[in-house]
Amino acid sequence: MSTVGTINLYESAFPDGHALAEFAWGGRLDNDGQIYFDFHLKTIDIHIDVEEEDIQYPEGWKPTIVFGGECILSSSYYGTPGILVDTGNDLLRFNALPERLSADPLPFSEEEFAFHIYLQGHDSCADHHLRFLKTSQGLDLEWTGKIELTYYGGNGFVHDFKVLAHNIQFDGFYYPVDWTKEAAAEMFKAKVAGIDQFEFVDINPAYGMGSYKLVPVSGIEYGVG
């Protein structure tokens, strides 16, 4: 089943939230062999029929006009770090995923945000709390956090959001481009349980560059806890 869901921007002009046009969940190994999860979403385009001379750009976001276009909330799209999920000496197990993940607690003190958001413009987001939910249909994700409207000068992380994504599927791991497949395979064996359920796939076969990604061969059995 394909992923469906919404992002709710509290106290906005759209109390029922915005439907997702895209959702992706992936992972990667960095040069130190640490595992990160990346999450990406984009909403459907919200067309607002208004004359240009009628547009006003308020500080807040209650007026409808500030939601024209698409919202993108992502680590992979913008090249930000995502969420570190390295389990140290324990293997990452998709049938026993951590129930909760978090990043960028407030007050924010890191060098780089884990995620970036495009909403009214290039804004900021922090205080992320992600929760995997095992259901009879598969695996859902609940994701909450705070938004600062940086594009219009910012007034603190005062706006809340909540994402609900249903039937999410892990789409594979990236790893450093200068690693050989053999070196990557050894590292993944030391980090991820059930790695025999994955295979290397050339992500740019037409260019013959040998750029590979490790993707699931068949459906992953998901579990939480």
C-alpha positions in Angstrom: 0.0 0.0 0.0 1.2 3.5 -0.8 1.9 6.1 1.8 -0.9 8.6 2.5 -1.1 11.3 5.1 -1.4 14.9 6.2 0.5 17.7 7.9 -1.5 19.8 10.2 -0.2 23.4 10.8 -2.0 24.3 14.0 -3.9 27.6 14.2 -3.6 28.0 10.4 -6.4 28.7 8.0 -6.6 25.0 7.2 -7.7 23.1 10.4 -8.0 19.8 8.5 -4.4 19.9 7.4 -2.7 19.5 4.1 -2.6 16.2 2.2 0.8 14.8 1.3 1.8 14.5 -2.3 5.1 12.8 -1.5 6.5 11.0 1.5 9.9 9.1 1.7 11.8 7.3 4.5 15.3 6.3 3.8 18.7 5.9 5.6 22.4 6.3 5.1 25.8 5.5 6.5 28.2 8.3 7.0 32.0 8.1 6.8 32.2 7.1 10.4 29.7 4.2 9.9 26.9 5.9 11.8 23.3 5.3 10.6 20.9 8.2 10.0 17.3 8.1 9.0 16.1 10.7 6.4 12.4 11.7 6.1 10.9 13.8 3.3 7.4 15.1 2.6 5.8 17.5 0.2 2.1 18.6 0.3 -0.2 18.9 -2.6 -0.2 22.3 -4.3 -2.7 24.6 -2.7 -4.0 26.9 -5.3 -5.4 30.2 -3.9 -7.1 32.4 -6.5 -6.2 35.9 -5.5 -5.1 39.0 -7.4 -1.5 40.0 -6.8 -2.4 43.5 -5.6 -4.6 41.9 -2.9 -1.7 39.9 -1.4 -0.5 40.9 2.0 2.4 39.3 3.9 1.5 39.3 7.6 3.8 38.3 10.4 1.5 35.4 11.4 0.1 32.6 9.3 -3.6 32.7 10.0 -4.6 34.4 6.7 -5.2 31.9 3.9 -2.8 33.5 1.4 0.4 32.5 3.2 -0.4 28.8 2.2 -0.3 29.2 -1.5 1.9 26.5 -3.2 3.6 23.5 -1.6 5.1 22.8 1.8 8.3 20.8 1.8 9.7 19.3 5.1 12.8 17.2 4.5 16.3 16.2 5.4 17.1 14.4 2.1 15.8 17.1 -0.2 17.9 19.9 1.5 20.9 17.8 2.5 20.5 18.3 6.2 21.6 15.6 8.7 18.3 13.9 9.5 18.1 11.8 12.6 21.0 9.7 14.1 19.7 6.2 14.9 23.0 4.5 15.4 22.6 1.8 18.0 26.2 1.4 19.1 27.1 -2.2 19.5 23.5 -3.3 18.8 22.2 -4.0 15.3 19.5 -1.9 13.8 16.4 -4.1 13.5 13.4 -3.2 11.4 11.3 -5.7 13.3 12.1 -3.9 16.5 12.4 -0.2 15.6 12.8 2.4 18.3 9.3 3.6 19.1 10.4 7.2 19.4 13.1 9.4 17.7 13.9 13.0 18.4 16.1 15.8 17.2 16.9 19.5 17.8 15.4 20.0 21.2 14.7 23.6 22.1 16.5 25.8 22.9 18.3 24.9 19.6 22.1 24.7 20.1 23.4 22.5 17.2 25.4 23.8 14.3 22.9 22.6 11.7 19.2 21.8 11.9 18.3 18.1 11.3 15.5 19.2 8.9 14.6 22.1 6.8 11.1 23.4 5.9 9.9 25.5 3.0 6.5 27.0 4.0 6.1 30.7 3.6 9.7 30.7 2.3 12.8 29.0 3.6 11.8 28.7 7.3 13.2 26.8 10.2 11.9 23.8 12.2 13.1 22.1 15.5 12.0 20.1 18.5 11.2 17.0 16.4 9.5 14.0 17.9 8.8 11.0 15.7 6.9 7.9 16.7 6.6 4.7 14.8 3.2 3.0 15.2 2.6 -0.6 14.3 -0.9 -1.2 12.9 -2.8 -4.0 11.3 -2.1 -2.4 7.9 1.6 -1.9 8.4 3.6 0.9 9.9 2.5 4.5 10.5 4.5 7.6 11.5 3.5 10.4 13.9 5.8 13.4 13.7 5.5 16.6 15.7 7.7 19.7 15.9 7.9 23.5 16.0 8.3 26.0 13.2 9.8 29.5 13.1 8.8 31.7 10.2 12.4 32.7 9.5 11.6 34.0 6.0 9.7 36.8 7.5 12.2 37.6 10.2 11.2 35.0 12.8 9.6 35.3 16.2 10.6 32.1 17.8 9.5 28.5 17.4 5.9 29.3 18.2 4.0 27.4 15.5 3.3 23.6 16.0 3.0 21.0 13.3 1.9 17.4 13.3 2.5 14.8 10.5 0.5 11.6 10.2 1.8 9.2 7.5 0.3 5.8 7.0 1.7 2.6 5.5 5.2 4.0 5.3 7.9 1.9 3.6 11.7 2.1 4.0 13.3 2.7 0.6 16.9 1.9 1.3 20.3 3.1 2.4 22.9 5.4 0.8 26.5 5.3 1.7 29.6 7.4 0.9 30.3 7.5 -2.8 34.0 6.6 -2.4 33.3 3.3 -0.7 33.4 0.1 -2.6 30.3 -2.1 -2.6 32.4 -4.7 -0.7 33.4 -2.2 2.0 29.8 -1.0 2.3 28.5 -4.6 2.5 30.8 -5.3 5.4 29.8 -2.2 7.3 26.1 -2.9 6.8 26.5 -6.4 8.1 28.0 -5.0 11.3 25.2 -2.4 11.6 21.9 -3.8 10.3 20.1 -7.1 11.1 18.7 -9.0 8.2 20.9 -7.3 5.6 20.5 -10.3 3.4 17.0 -8.9 2.6 18.7 -6.0 0.8 20.6 -5.7 -2.5 22.8 -3.1 -4.2 21.0 -1.2 -7.0 22.7 1.2 -9.5 20.9 4.4 -9.1 22.2 6.0 -12.3 22.7 3.0 -14.7 22.4 5.2 -17.8 25.5 7.1 -16.8 27.7 4.1 -16.0 29.1 5.7 -12.8 28.5 2.8 -10.5 26.6 4.8 -7.9 24.8 2.3 -5.7 22.1 2.2 -3.1 21.2 -0.7 -0.8 17.5 -1.4 -1.2 15.1 -4.0 0.2 14.7 -7.0 -2.1 11.2 -7.7 -0.7 8.9 -6.4 1.9 10.4 -5.7 5.3 8.8 -7.0 8.4 8.3 -4.0 10.6 7.9 -3.9 14.3 8.3 -1.4 17.2 10.0 -1.8 20.5 
